[in-house]
Amino acid sequence: MRARTAWAFNLESTIFNIVKARAETGLKKTYPNIRFTNEEEADGNAVFPTVLIQSMQPLEKVVDLEKINIDTVLYTAQVTVTTNKSRAEALNVANEVAGRFKQMAFTLNPMPFVRKENKVFTTTFRATRTFDYNDVL
């Protein structure tokens, strides 16, 4: 019997690709140079606005009796939006991305909030949801 685990190990890239595709469509008109990434560091010059989507310690929640398969995962993504323009721009981009997570039944905690440091505005929020192996995204 082949273990049912691949879906769990691919969850991070699957979520990133779906959210990026959906949010980018709405944001590219206003922010043509927007950058979506799952990497903390980039080579070269900074691009603004940037949306960083990172997985935050996914947890296996339901285990089968044989402990072979992964049936349920509690998944959390942290989203960090950076821009050098304004607080309003940071929140606008974050709200669009948060809306895409909400469409996929994620819970936001905390809601998007903004901090400014060295002329860069940073908005952060986390999105959490439980996934079962047979969920359709």
N, C-alpha and C positions, 0 to 999 in steps of 0.2 A: 504494500500500500504506500502510495506516495504522500508525503506530508503536505498539508494545506497551510503553507507559511508564506509563499511568495507574495501574496497580496499585501500582507502586513509589512514586509520589507520594502515593498514598492510604494507604500502609502505616502511617504513624504514627497517623492517626485510626482506622484499622481495628483496630489492636492496642489502642489506648486504649479504644475502645468495647467490645471483647470482654472485656478484663481487668476493666474497670469493672463490666460487667453480671454477670460470673461471681463476682467477689469481693464486690461489694456485696450480693448475695443472702445470702451467708453471714455478712456482718459487720453488716448493718442490725439484726439482732435484739439483738446486744450493744451496738452503737454506733449508735443511731438517727439521730444527727446527723452521721455520718461524711460527709466531703466528698471526692470524687474530682475532680481537676483536671489539666489539662496547662498551666496558666498559672502562672508563677513568682510573680506578684503578684495580690492580690485587693483589691477595693474593700470597705471596711467592716471589721467586726470579724473577728478570727481565729475559725475554727471548728476544733474538735478532736474527734477526730483528723482530720487531712487527709492524703490520699494524692496526691502529685504524681508523675505519670508523664510523663517527658520522653524524646524521641528524642535519641540521642547519635551524631551524624555517621554516618548510614547510608552504606554504601559499595557502589557497583556492583562486582560481582565477576566476572561473566561477560558478555562483550560479543559480539554477533553480528558476523559478518565485515563487514557494512555499517555497523556502529556506529549502527544506527537504534533497535533494541529494547533494553530492559533486561530481561535474562533472570534474573539472580540478584542479590540484595541481602543483604549482611551487615548485620543490624539489631541495634542495641543500645538498650535502654531503661534509663534510670536511674530508680529508684523511691525517693522520699524520703517517709517517714511522720513527721509531727510530732504530738505530743500534749503536753498539760500535766499529764497524770495520773501516769504511771509508766513506768519502763523496761519492765516486763512488758507493758503495754498497747501500747507502741510495737512491741515484738517480736511480739506476738500478731497485730496488724494486718499487719505486714510479712510474717510467715510465711504468712498466708492469701493475700496478694497473690502472694507468691513461689510458692506452691503452684499458683496459676492459671497462672503463666508456665511452671512445670514441666510442667503438663498439656499445654501447647502445644509441648513439646519444646525449651524454652529452657535454656541453661546459665547458672547463677548464678555471677558472679564480680565482686566478692567476695560472700560470703554476707552476709545482713543483720547489721549491727552497729549499736550504739546509742552516741550521744554526748549529753551533757546540757550545755546552756548557757542561762543566765538562766531557769531553771525550765521549760525546754522540752526534751523528749526527742526526738531525731531519729534515725531508723533509715534507713540507706541500703543499697541493693544495686543491682547491674546484672544485666540479663538479656539474653543474646545468642543469636541464632539466624540461620541462613542461610535465606532464602526464595527459591523459584523462582517465576516468573510464574504457574505453574499450580497452586501449592499451595492446598489447601483448608484454611481455618481453621475 
